[in-house]
Amino acid sequence: MTVRAQFVLARGFSSALIQLGGGGTKALGYSHVDIVLPTGDLLGARTDYPVNGQTGVQIRPWGYGNKNWIRRDVFQLASTPDQENVFLNFAKEQLHKPYDKLAIVAFFTDRDWRDDEAWFCDELLLAATEKAGLCPSLYLPTNKFTPTGAACIWSALGAKVL
């Protein structure tokens, strides 16, 4: 069994800030991540690409942002069937929650990162990764990571790029 995530580098000013702020380069950094569902659809938190007029945590179709992606990598992480179920069920339980607009401020404050009332993309992925027992509790709160940092964590856990 496996869990998958799509890491992308997108065009645009905010994407460049996320990529650079996260220590990534144009060749190696990312600005967004979505959880890849078994159907191929993508579950993630965004302020753009609304679904039925709603932003935040939504299920979006595969390829929804193709025009804006500079690069896309799908990572696959080995899991047990139980871990996969916990990972996916936790992610689906977050559907329709708002985007974590305090996310940027959270890099500089002590926001309660265990508060699951709102999410940003890599925060949601890493929380699901921890909940499923795919990694131990992270040293830093998940809201202190960027998509590039999340990719590094998944890579260290043995994820393979498809």
RALIN-V262649 format. One record per backbone hydrogen bond with DSSP energy under -1.0 kcal/mol. NH is the residue of the N-H (numbers start at 1). CO is the residue of the C=O. Records with the same first field share a line. If there is no record, write none. Layout:
NH = CO ; CO
This chain:
3 = 77
5 = 75
6 = 34
7 = 73
8 = 32
9 = 71
11 = 68
16 = 12
17 = 13
18 = 14
19 = 15
20 = 16
21 = 17
22 = 18
23 = 20
24 = 19
29 = 25
31 = 8
32 = 8
34 = 6
35 = 43
36 = 4
37 = 41
40 = 37
42 = 60
43 = 35
44 = 58
46 = 56
51 = 54
54 = 51
56 = 46
57 = 97
58 = 44
60 = 42
64 = 61
66 = 63
68 = 65
70 = 9
71 = 9
73 = 7
75 = 5
76 = 160
77 = 3
79 = 1
84 = 80
85 = 81
86 = 82
87 = 83
88 = 84
89 = 85
90 = 86
91 = 87
92 = 88
93 = 89
94 = 91
95 = 92
96 = 57
97 = 94
100 = 119
101 = 99
103 = 100
106 = 102
107 = 104
108 = 105
113 = 111
115 = 112
119 = 98
124 = 120
125 = 121
126 = 122
127 = 123
128 = 124
129 = 125
130 = 126
131 = 127
132 = 128
133 = 130
134 = 129
144 = 141
145 = 142
150 = 146
151 = 147
152 = 148
153 = 149
154 = 150
155 = 151
156 = 152
157 = 153
158 = 155
159 = 154
160 = 76
162 = 74
